């Protein structure tokens, strides 16, 4: 764990004060052991279901704590926030409930589900900028011009204290943990939870998780002055932050033991497992903790781990794509390219082989022109459903044994 000689800007007493302030207006979400995931991954996994908040994210906690501390004049004038979605919805929902006008600035590529979810709470939406940083610059300028109070998504002591209430609940609701695993974007959740962990469970290991595409906080934590210039479209857009906060970086260097990175396939797998096993919808950031265990099972074997499913706002089309890709990786759906002779009966012969192997045909396409096969040949593409990887291998072997050239197209080739 890194250390810092200066007193931190948020204390355990600040978090406790936030817990009292937001009591009754924010859910105390469930914290439960996942028996199936624990058995599957060889460790004891406890899940904090912050995706069950009214706006499906922990962000309500910090947003409400900040709004409650505004003066009457500030409340009357209104607030402005920038967010990729979850902070936006938390601010919009509680501002409306408290009668405070709200303007939310969101990056232009924000998922529709988050834009519409925020608009539904009565906030004025402004889509501005390609990144959160661009949106933040616009929000600061517009807010100053209009006299609006800026509600930062993470770099604010009141926001950090509010997010820390997640850890207070976890330590009250569940058993003694060996590890607390927390997603990191700007660092507000990790900062608040880390403060609680260090105060109440100093021997517990505190680990932050970042998308491998956005490793800025890890670079700052380990003193890398020139972090890799990554970025791009991450499934975990809620933690896709290039420049972490000043306050949060200070705190994280003092309260966190390690920061690990997870890949996009690991995030996709984790989202799928949470839906398939726990029947709970998690966005990419919400599944980051589980993805970290998938990435390094040996490190966490036999340990009791608390994970935060920090949000569930994922676009349904995107979720559908993630689930389909995972089915393909597991061998439960596949695309087969089969070279055939262009003559009557070939298609019937192939479908009979598939039927004999109990493979379910989802789609068929037949190509004569746009293919590398000889002029008297064709290529038939079958999309099929199988039970598992072994069943798929059996189907491919049966087609090959009948004299056909067949290639399996994986999810990364489609």
Secondary structure, DSSP 8 states (H G I E B T S, - for coil): ----SS--SS-HHHHHHHHHHHBTTB----EEE-HHHHHHHTSEEEEEEGGGSTTSBTHHHHHHHHHHTS-HHHHHH-EEEE-SSHHHHHHHHHHHHHT--EEEEE-TT--HHHHHHHHTTT-EEEE--SSHHHHHHHHHHHHHHHT-EEE-SSSSHHHHHHHHHHHHHHHHHS---SEEEEE-SSSHHHHHHHHHHHHH-TTSEEEEEEETT--HHHHHHTT-SS--------S-GGG--SS--HHHHHHHHHH-SEEEEE-HHHHHHHHHHHHHHH-----TGGGHHHHHHHH-HHHHTT-EEEEEE-B----HHHHHHHHHHHHHHTTSEEEEEEEEESSTTHHHHHHHHHHHTT-EEEEEEEESSSSSS-TTEEEEEEEEE-SSHHHHHHHHHHHHHTT-EEEEE-TTT-
